[in-house]
Amino acid sequence: MSEHESPFHASSAGDSPFQFSRVDGGVRISFQVHTEKGERQTKIARFDEFEMICDEGKNLGGDNTAPPPLAYFAASIAF
């Protein structure tokens, strides 16, 4: 694997939103996520071509219009 080559197969160069680089003892995987604050407790995150929206429940000053941030974190572990 070259310094910036993905260890995963992609159909063509540039398909992956992840960047890979060798570091002592392994591989560093990096990526960019852009975030912005919406109204009240709503937040929007953009990763590659995807958009995720989170909100808090009414008891935390949100409107309960989307899953809370902790739900995304818990789901990521379950995946």
Gaussian input, Z-matrix of N, CA and C with variables (Angstrom, degrees):
# hf/3-21g

backbone

0 1
 N
 C     1     B1
 C     2     B2     1     A1
 N     3     B3     2     A2     1     D1
 C     4     B4     3     A3     2     D2
 C     5     B5     4     A4     3     D3
 N     6     B6     5     A5     4     D4
 C     7     B7     6     A6     5     D5
 C     8     B8     7     A7     6     D6
 N     9     B9     8     A8     7     D7
 C    10    B10     9     A9     8     D8
 C    11    B11    10    A10     9     D9
 N    12    B12    11    A11    10    D10
 C    13    B13    12    A12    11    D11
 C    14    B14    13    A13    12    D12
 N    15    B15    14    A14    13    D13
 C    16    B16    15    A15    14    D14
 C    17    B17    16    A16    15    D15
 N    18    B18    17    A17    16    D16
 C    19    B19    18    A18    17    D17
 C    20    B20    19    A19    18    D18
 N    21    B21    20    A20    19    D19
 C    22    B22    21    A21    20    D20
 C    23    B23    22    A22    21    D21
 N    24    B24    23    A23    22    D22
 C    25    B25    24    A24    23    D23
 C    26    B26    25    A25    24    D24
 N    27    B27    26    A26    25    D25
 C    28    B28    27    A27    26    D26
 C    29    B29    28    A28    27    D27
 N    30    B30    29    A29    28    D28
 C    31    B31    30    A30    29    D29
 C    32    B32    31    A31    30    D30
 N    33    B33    32    A32    31    D31
 C    34    B34    33    A33    32    D32
 C    35    B35    34    A34    33    D33
 N    36    B36    35    A35    34    D34
 C    37    B37    36    A36    35    D35
 C    38    B38    37    A37    36    D36
 N    39    B39    38    A38    37    D37
 C    40    B40    39    A39    38    D38
 C    41    B41    40    A40    39    D39
 N    42    B42    41    A41    40    D40
 C    43    B43    42    A42    41    D41
 C    44    B44    43    A43    42    D42
 N    45    B45    44    A44    43    D43
 C    46    B46    45    A45    44    D44
 C    47    B47    46    A46    45    D45
 N    48    B48    47    A47    46    D46
 C    49    B49    48    A48    47    D47
 C    50    B50    49    A49    48    D48
 N    51    B51    50    A50    49    D49
 C    52    B52    51    A51    50    D50
 C    53    B53    52    A52    51    D51
 N    54    B54    53    A53    52    D52
 C    55    B55    54    A54    53    D53
 C    56    B56    55    A55    54    D54
 N    57    B57    56    A56    55    D55
 C    58    B58    57    A57    56    D56
 C    59    B59    58    A58    57    D57
 N    60    B60    59    A59    58    D58
 C    61    B61    60    A60    59    D59
 C    62    B62    61    A61    60    D60
 N    63    B63    62    A62    61    D61
 C    64    B64    63    A63    62    D62
 C    65    B65    64    A64    63    D63
 N    66    B66    65    A65    64    D64
 C    67    B67    66    A66    65    D65
 C    68    B68    67    A67    66    D66
 N    69    B69    68    A68    67    D67
 C    70    B70    69    A69    68    D68
 C    71    B71    70    A70    69    D69
 N    72    B72    71    A71    70    D70
 C    73    B73    72    A72    71    D71
 C    74    B74    73    A73    72    D72
 N    75    B75    74    A74    73    D73
 C    76    B76    75    A75    74    D74
 C    77    B77    76    A76    75    D75
 N    78    B78    77    A77    76    D76
 C    79    B79    78    A78    77    D77
 C    80    B80    79    A79    78    D78
 N    81    B81    80    A80    79    D79
 C    82    B82    81    A81    80    D80
 C    83    B83    82    A82    81    D81
 N    84    B84    83    A83    82    D82
 C    85    B85    84    A84    83    D83
 C    86    B86    85    A85    84    D84
 N    87    B87    86    A86    85    D85
 C    88    B88    87    A87    86    D86
 C    89    B89    88    A88    87    D87
 N    90    B90    89    A89    88    D88
 C    91    B91    90    A90    89    D89
 C    92    B92    91    A91    90    D90
 N    93    B93    92    A92    91    D91
 C    94    B94    93    A93    92    D92
 C    95    B95    94    A94    93    D93
 N    96    B96    95    A95    94    D94
 C    97    B97    96    A96    95    D95
 C    98    B98    97    A97    96    D96
 N    99    B99    98    A98    97    D97
 C   100   B100    99    A99    98    D98
 C   101   B101   100   A100    99    D99
 N   102   B102   101   A101   100   D100
 C   103   B103   102   A102   101   D101
 C   104   B104   103   A103   102   D102
 N   105   B105   104   A104   103   D103
 C   106   B106   105   A105   104   D104
 C   107   B107   106   A106   105   D105
 N   108   B108   107   A107   106   D106
 C   109   B109   108   A108   107   D107
 C   110   B110   109   A109   108   D108
 N   111   B111   110   A110   109   D109
 C   112   B112   111   A111   110   D110
 C   113   B113   112   A112   111   D111
 N   114   B114   113   A113   112   D112
 C   115   B115   114   A114   113   D113
 C   116   B116   115   A115   114   D114
 N   117   B117   116   A116   115   D115
 C   118   B118   117   A117   116   D116
 C   119   B119   118   A118   117   D117
 N   120   B120   119   A119   118   D118
 C   121   B121   120   A120   119   D119
 C   122   B122   121   A121   120   D120
 N   123   B123   122   A122   121   D121
 C   124   B124   123   A123   122   D122
 C   125   B125   124   A124   123   D123
 N   126   B126   125   A125   124   D124
 C   127   B127   126   A126   125   D125
 C   128   B128   127   A127   126   D126
 N   129   B129   128   A128   127   D127
 C   130   B130   129   A129   128   D128
 C   131   B131   130   A130   129   D129
 N   132   B132   131   A131   130   D130
 C   133   B133   132   A132   131   D131
 C   134   B134   133   A133   132   D132
 N   135   B135   134   A134   133   D133
 C   136   B136   135   A135   134   D134
 C   137   B137   136   A136   135   D135
 N   138   B138   137   A137   136   D136
 C   139   B139   138   A138   137   D137
 C   140   B140   139   A139   138   D138
 N   141   B141   140   A140   139   D139
 C   142   B142   141   A141   140   D140
 C   143   B143   142   A142   141   D141
 N   144   B144   143   A143   142   D142
 C   145   B145   144   A144   143   D143
 C   146   B146   145   A145   144   D144
 N   147   B147   146   A146   145   D145
 C   148   B148   147   A147   146   D146
 C   149   B149   148   A148   147   D147
 N   150   B150   149   A149   148   D148
 C   151   B151   150   A150   149   D149
 C   152   B152   151   A151   150   D150
 N   153   B153   152   A152   151   D151
 C   154   B154   153   A153   152   D152
 C   155   B155   154   A154   153   D153
 N   156   B156   155   A155   154   D154
 C   157   B157   156   A156   155   D155
 C   158   B158   157   A157   156   D156
 N   159   B159   158   A158   157   D157
 C   160   B160   159   A159   158   D158
 C   161   B161   160   A160   159   D159
 N   162   B162   161   A161   160   D160
 C   163   B163   162   A162   161   D161
 C   164   B164   163   A163   162   D162
 N   165   B165   164   A164   163   D163
 C   166   B166   165   A165   164   D164
 C   167   B167   166   A166   165   D165
 N   168   B168   167   A167   166   D166
 C   169   B169   168   A168   167   D167
 C   170   B170   169   A169   168   D168
 N   171   B171   170   A170   169   D169
 C   172   B172   171   A171   170   D170
 C   173   B173   172   A172   171   D171
 N   174   B174   173   A173   172   D172
 C   175   B175   174   A174   173   D173
 C   176   B176   175   A175   174   D174
 N   177   B177   176   A176   175   D175
 C   178   B178   177   A177   176   D176
 C   179   B179   178   A178   177   D177
 N   180   B180   179   A179   178   D178
 C   181   B181   180   A180   179   D179
 C   182   B182   181   A181   180   D180
 N   183   B183   182   A182   181   D181
 C   184   B184   183   A183   182   D182
 C   185   B185   184   A184   183   D183
 N   186   B186   185   A185   184   D184
 C   187   B187   186   A186   185   D185
 C   188   B188   187   A187   186   D186
 N   189   B189   188   A188   187   D187
 C   190   B190   189   A189   188   D188
 C   191   B191   190   A190   189   D189
 N   192   B192   191   A191   190   D190
 C   193   B193   192   A192   191   D191
 C   194   B194   193   A193   192   D192
 N   195   B195   194   A194   193   D193
 C   196   B196   195   A195   194   D194
 C   197   B197   196   A196   195   D195
 N   198   B198   197   A197   196   D196
 C   199   B199   198   A198   197   D197
 C   200   B200   199   A199   198   D198
 N   201   B201   200   A200   199   D199
 C   202   B202   201   A201   200   D200
 C   203   B203   202   A202   201   D201
 N   204   B204   203   A203   202   D202
 C   205   B205   204   A204   203   D203
 C   206   B206   205   A205   204   D204
 N   207   B207   206   A206   205   D205
 C   208   B208   207   A207   206   D206
 C   209   B209   208   A208   207   D207
 N   210   B210   209   A209   208   D208
 C   211   B211   210   A210   209   D209
 C   212   B212   211   A211   210   D210
 N   213   B213   212   A212   211   D211
 C   214   B214   213   A213   212   D212
 C   215   B215   214   A214   213   D213
 N   216   B216   215   A215   214   D214
 C   217   B217   216   A216   215   D215
 C   218   B218   217   A217   216   D216
 N   219   B219   218   A218   217   D217
 C   220   B220   219   A219   218   D218
 C   221   B221   220   A220   219   D219
 N   222   B222   221   A221   220   D220
 C   223   B223   222   A222   221   D221
 C   224   B224   223   A223   222   D222
 N   225   B225   224   A224   223   D223
 C   226   B226   225   A225   224   D224
 C   227   B227   226   A226   225   D225
 N   228   B228   227   A227   226   D226
 C   229   B229   228   A228   227   D227
 C   230   B230   229   A229   228   D228
 N   231   B231   230   A230   229   D229
 C   232   B232   231   A231   230   D230
 C   233   B233   232   A232   231   D231
 N   234   B234   233   A233   232   D232
 C   235   B235   234   A234   233   D233
 C   236   B236   235   A235   234   D234

   B1=1.4471
   B2=1.5253
   B3=1.3154
   B4=1.4598
   B5=1.5208
   B6=1.3169
   B7=1.4637
   B8=1.5279
   B9=1.3478
   B10=1.4636
   B11=1.5194
   B12=1.3094
   B13=1.4540
   B14=1.5252
   B15=1.3058
   B16=1.4518
   B17=1.5213
   B18=1.3384
   B19=1.4610
   B20=1.5282
   B21=1.3482
   B22=1.4484
   B23=1.5236
   B24=1.3198
   B25=1.4552
   B26=1.5220
   B27=1.3046
   B28=1.4558
   B29=1.5143
   B30=1.3229
   B31=1.4584
   B32=1.5202
   B33=1.3101
   B34=1.4628
   B35=1.5152
   B36=1.3087
   B37=1.4688
   B38=1.5208
   B39=1.3098
   B40=1.4543
   B41=1.5159
   B42=1.3365
   B43=1.4654
   B44=1.5214
   B45=1.2935
   B46=1.4510
   B47=1.5254
   B48=1.3385
   B49=1.4660
   B50=1.5286
   B51=1.3285
   B52=1.4571
   B53=1.5203
   B54=1.3278
   B55=1.4564
   B56=1.5200
   B57=1.3135
   B58=1.4595
   B59=1.5177
   B60=1.3194
   B61=1.4607
   B62=1.5256
   B63=1.3219
   B64=1.4671
   B65=1.5286
   B66=1.3126
   B67=1.4632
   B68=1.5225
   B69=1.3122
   B70=1.4607
   B71=1.5290
   B72=1.3021
   B73=1.4516
   B74=1.5088
   B75=1.3271
   B76=1.4567
   B77=1.5104
   B78=1.3184
   B79=1.4623
   B80=1.5269
   B81=1.3172
   B82=1.4681
   B83=1.5230
   B84=1.3274
   B85=1.4632
   B86=1.5198
   B87=1.3143
   B88=1.4640
   B89=1.5258
   B90=1.3258
   B91=1.4573
   B92=1.5209
   B93=1.3214
   B94=1.4607
   B95=1.5223
   B96=1.3143
   B97=1.4577
   B98=1.5242
   B99=1.3014
   B100=1.4634
   B101=1.5242
   B102=1.3123
   B103=1.4593
   B104=1.5204
   B105=1.3114
   B106=1.4651
   B107=1.5189
   B108=1.3072
   B109=1.4546
   B110=1.5130
   B111=1.3246
   B112=1.4633
   B113=1.5165
   B114=1.3219
   B115=1.4617
   B116=1.5216
   B117=1.3139
   B118=1.4719
   B119=1.5229
   B120=1.3257
   B121=1.4680
   B122=1.5391
   B123=1.3063
   B124=1.4672
   B125=1.5222
   B126=1.3242
   B127=1.4687
   B128=1.5157
   B129=1.3319
   B130=1.4574
   B131=1.5196
   B132=1.3275
   B133=1.4597
   B134=1.5285
   B135=1.3291
   B136=1.4643
   B137=1.5133
   B138=1.3242
   B139=1.4529
   B140=1.5187
   B141=1.3345
   B142=1.4547
   B143=1.5232
   B144=1.3178
   B145=1.4653
   B146=1.5261
   B147=1.3310
   B148=1.4550
   B149=1.5246
   B150=1.3291
   B151=1.4546
   B152=1.5261
   B153=1.3201
   B154=1.4673
   B155=1.5194
   B156=1.3074
   B157=1.4626
   B158=1.5152
   B159=1.3081
   B160=1.4629
   B161=1.5224
   B162=1.3063
   B163=1.4591
   B164=1.5274
   B165=1.2677
   B166=1.4646
   B167=1.5232
   B168=1.3135
   B169=1.4588
   B170=1.5176
   B171=1.3117
   B172=1.4700
   B173=1.5299
   B174=1.3447
   B175=1.4690
   B176=1.5281
   B177=1.3436
   B178=1.4683
   B179=1.5287
   B180=1.3284
   B181=1.4607
   B182=1.5110
   B183=1.3219
   B184=1.4669
   B185=1.5092
   B186=1.3270
   B187=1.4589
   B188=1.5278
   B189=1.3461
   B190=1.4601
   B191=1.5366
   B192=1.3391
   B193=1.4707
   B194=1.5245
   B195=1.3199
   B196=1.4636
   B197=1.5241
   B198=1.3293
   B199=1.4656
   B200=1.5309
   B201=1.3373
   B202=1.4618
   B203=1.5301
   B204=1.3332
   B205=1.4631
   B206=1.5266
   B207=1.3233
   B208=1.4562
   B209=1.5356
   B210=1.3304
   B211=1.4629
   B212=1.5318
   B213=1.3300
   B214=1.4708
   B215=1.5224
   B216=1.3240
   B217=1.4654
   B218=1.5318
   B219=1.3341
   B220=1.4629
   B221=1.5290
   B222=1.3180
   B223=1.4666
   B224=1.5162
   B225=1.3304
   B226=1.4572
   B227=1.5267
   B228=1.3046
   B229=1.4633
   B230=1.5327
   B231=1.3210
   B232=1.4639
   B233=1.5323
   B234=1.3380
   B235=1.4716
   B236=1.4965
   A1=108.72
   A2=116.72
   A3=119.53
   A4=108.82
   A5=116.33
   A6=120.39
   A7=113.16
   A8=118.90
   A9=121.15
   A10=112.59
   A11=118.14
   A12=122.23
   A13=109.67
   A14=116.23
   A15=120.95
   A16=110.12
   A17=117.72
   A18=119.61
   A19=111.52
   A20=116.69
   A21=121.66
   A22=108.97
   A23=116.73
   A24=120.51
   A25=109.63
   A26=116.36
   A27=122.49
   A28=107.43
   A29=116.08
   A30=118.81
   A31=112.23
   A32=117.57
   A33=121.23
   A34=108.96
   A35=116.03
   A36=120.38
   A37=109.90
   A38=116.48
   A39=121.16
   A40=114.27
   A41=118.82
   A42=121.08
   A43=112.74
   A44=117.67
   A45=121.09
   A46=111.57
   A47=116.72
   A48=119.73
   A49=111.50
   A50=117.49
   A51=122.24
   A52=110.80
   A53=116.01
   A54=121.90
   A55=107.11
   A56=115.92
   A57=122.19
   A58=109.29
   A59=116.60
   A60=120.60
   A61=108.54
   A62=114.58
   A63=119.55
   A64=109.50
   A65=114.31
   A66=122.24
   A67=106.35
   A68=116.70
   A69=119.51
   A70=109.47
   A71=116.53
   A72=121.17
   A73=115.81
   A74=119.36
   A75=118.07
   A76=114.10
   A77=114.29
   A78=122.53
   A79=108.29
   A80=116.74
   A81=121.60
   A82=107.43
   A83=115.78
   A84=121.68
   A85=106.61
   A86=116.78
   A87=119.75
   A88=109.47
   A89=115.42
   A90=122.04
   A91=108.03
   A92=115.96
   A93=119.68
   A94=110.36
   A95=115.47
   A96=122.86
   A97=106.47
   A98=116.03
   A99=120.94
   A100=108.14
   A101=116.69
   A102=120.49
   A103=111.04
   A104=114.48
   A105=119.96
   A106=108.68
   A107=114.99
   A108=121.10
   A109=108.47
   A110=115.29
   A111=121.04
   A112=109.23
   A113=115.10
   A114=120.29
   A115=110.57
   A116=115.70
   A117=123.60
   A118=110.63
   A119=119.85
   A120=121.93
   A121=112.91
   A122=117.55
   A123=120.95
   A124=110.48
   A125=115.18
   A126=121.70
   A127=108.29
   A128=116.14
   A129=122.55
   A130=108.04
   A131=116.32
   A132=121.97
   A133=107.95
   A134=115.55
   A135=120.81
   A136=108.87
   A137=114.73
   A138=122.68
   A139=107.00
   A140=116.13
   A141=121.29
   A142=107.85
   A143=119.25
   A144=121.58
   A145=112.54
   A146=117.14
   A147=121.35
   A148=111.50
   A149=114.55
   A150=121.30
   A151=108.20
   A152=116.08
   A153=121.92
   A154=108.07
   A155=115.17
   A156=120.82
   A157=107.86
   A158=116.39
   A159=120.20
   A160=109.02
   A161=114.66
   A162=121.86
   A163=106.87
   A164=116.28
   A165=120.98
   A166=108.77
   A167=115.43
   A168=120.70
   A169=111.13
   A170=114.89
   A171=120.04
   A172=111.79
   A173=116.51
   A174=119.24
   A175=112.10
   A176=117.99
   A177=121.89
   A178=112.13
   A179=116.70
   A180=120.46
   A181=114.39
   A182=117.66
   A183=121.09
   A184=111.20
   A185=115.48
   A186=121.27
   A187=112.32
   A188=117.14
   A189=122.56
   A190=111.66
   A191=116.46
   A192=121.08
   A193=112.88
   A194=117.36
   A195=122.50
   A196=107.73
   A197=117.94
   A198=119.32
   A199=110.70
   A200=116.58
   A201=119.24
   A202=109.89
   A203=117.83
   A204=120.77
   A205=113.29
   A206=117.64
   A207=120.52
   A208=111.90
   A209=117.72
   A210=120.71
   A211=110.58
   A212=117.83
   A213=120.63
   A214=110.38
   A215=116.17
   A216=120.39
   A217=110.17
   A218=117.06
   A219=120.58
   A220=110.99
   A221=116.63
   A222=120.03
   A223=111.18
   A224=118.12
   A225=121.07
   A226=110.95
   A227=117.32
   A228=120.66
   A229=109.33
   A230=117.46
   A231=121.65
   A232=111.72
   A233=117.14
   A234=119.84
   A235=109.76
   D1=127.99
   D2=176.44
   D3=-73.89
   D4=174.69
   D5=-173.73
   D6=-57.62
   D7=-37.17
   D8=-176.50
   D9=-116.86
   D10=18.17
   D11=-178.61
   D12=-86.37
   D13=138.11
   D14=177.61
   D15=-73.92
   D16=139.18
   D17=175.23
   D18=-77.69
   D19=-5.35
   D20=-179.70
   D21=-104.44
   D22=150.16
   D23=179.31
   D24=-79.08
   D25=134.01
   D26=174.90
   D27=-123.12
   D28=152.46
   D29=-176.11
   D30=-68.02
   D31=-29.04
   D32=174.82
   D33=-157.23
   D34=162.15
   D35=-178.07
   D36=-59.47
   D37=140.16
   D38=176.64
   D39=86.95
   D40=2.15
   D41=-179.06
   D42=-70.09
   D43=-28.87
   D44=-172.37
   D45=-92.69
   D46=136.36
   D47=174.68
   D48=-78.62
   D49=-2.06
   D50=-178.55
   D51=-96.80
   D52=144.73
   D53=173.56
   D54=-112.76
   D55=136.23
   D56=-177.93
   D57=-117.15
   D58=138.22
   D59=174.52
   D60=-147.86
   D61=146.05
   D62=178.95
   D63=-76.10
   D64=141.55
   D65=173.13
   D66=-135.59
   D67=163.31
   D68=177.99
   D69=-53.93
   D70=121.36
   D71=176.45
   D72=86.01
   D73=5.20
   D74=179.33
   D75=168.85
   D76=-148.88
   D77=-176.85
   D78=-130.30
   D79=135.43
   D80=174.37
   D81=-94.73
   D82=130.40
   D83=175.87
   D84=-112.77
   D85=124.72
   D86=-179.98
   D87=-129.48
   D88=159.79
   D89=-179.81
   D90=-161.29
   D91=166.88
   D92=-179.79
   D93=-114.08
   D94=136.62
   D95=173.41
   D96=-127.51
   D97=128.13
   D98=178.21
   D99=-104.57
   D100=133.35
   D101=-177.67
   D102=-127.14
   D103=155.26
   D104=173.56
   D105=-149.61
   D106=151.91
   D107=178.77
   D108=-88.17
   D109=131.61
   D110=174.97
   D111=-94.56
   D112=-152.74
   D113=178.88
   D114=-75.76
   D115=144.18
   D116=178.16
   D117=51.75
   D118=-113.94
   D119=-177.29
   D120=-101.99
   D121=8.86
   D122=-179.16
   D123=-76.31
   D124=136.81
   D125=175.06
   D126=-130.71
   D127=149.97
   D128=179.99
   D129=-125.02
   D130=130.16
   D131=176.80
   D132=-119.53
   D133=136.97
   D134=176.67
   D135=-119.65
   D136=125.05
   D137=178.36
   D138=-129.20
   D139=117.66
   D140=-178.46
   D141=54.63
   D142=-121.69
   D143=-178.04
   D144=-98.02
   D145=8.84
   D146=-174.59
   D147=-108.16
   D148=151.02
   D149=177.45
   D150=-126.24
   D151=132.97
   D152=177.06
   D153=-120.99
   D154=136.46
   D155=179.37
   D156=-120.22
   D157=136.21
   D158=175.49
   D159=-129.82
   D160=158.23
   D161=179.16
   D162=-150.42
   D163=161.40
   D164=175.48
   D165=-101.42
   D166=163.18
   D167=175.68
   D168=-69.81
   D169=166.57
   D170=-178.34
   D171=-61.55
   D172=-29.18
   D173=179.69
   D174=-68.97
   D175=-14.54
   D176=177.49
   D177=-112.41
   D178=17.15
   D179=176.55
   D180=87.91
   D181=8.93
   D182=177.73
   D183=-97.90
   D184=-171.89
   D185=179.91
   D186=-114.58
   D187=1.35
   D188=178.86
   D189=57.68
   D190=40.83
   D191=-178.50
   D192=-93.88
   D193=-8.36
   D194=-178.61
   D195=-155.59
   D196=166.69
   D197=178.15
   D198=-60.73
   D199=149.93
   D200=176.00
   D201=-74.07
   D202=160.64
   D203=-178.94
   D204=-54.14
   D205=-38.97
   D206=-178.44
   D207=-63.80
   D208=-28.50
   D209=177.53
   D210=-66.53
   D211=-38.62
   D212=176.51
   D213=-65.28
   D214=-41.18
   D215=178.74
   D216=-62.81
   D217=-47.54
   D218=-179.67
   D219=-62.35
   D220=-41.26
   D221=179.24
   D222=-64.23
   D223=-36.87
   D224=-179.65
   D225=-64.43
   D226=-34.71
   D227=177.27
   D228=-70.96
   D229=-39.65
   D230=-179.05
   D231=-67.61
   D232=-28.93
   D233=179.53
   D234=-67.87

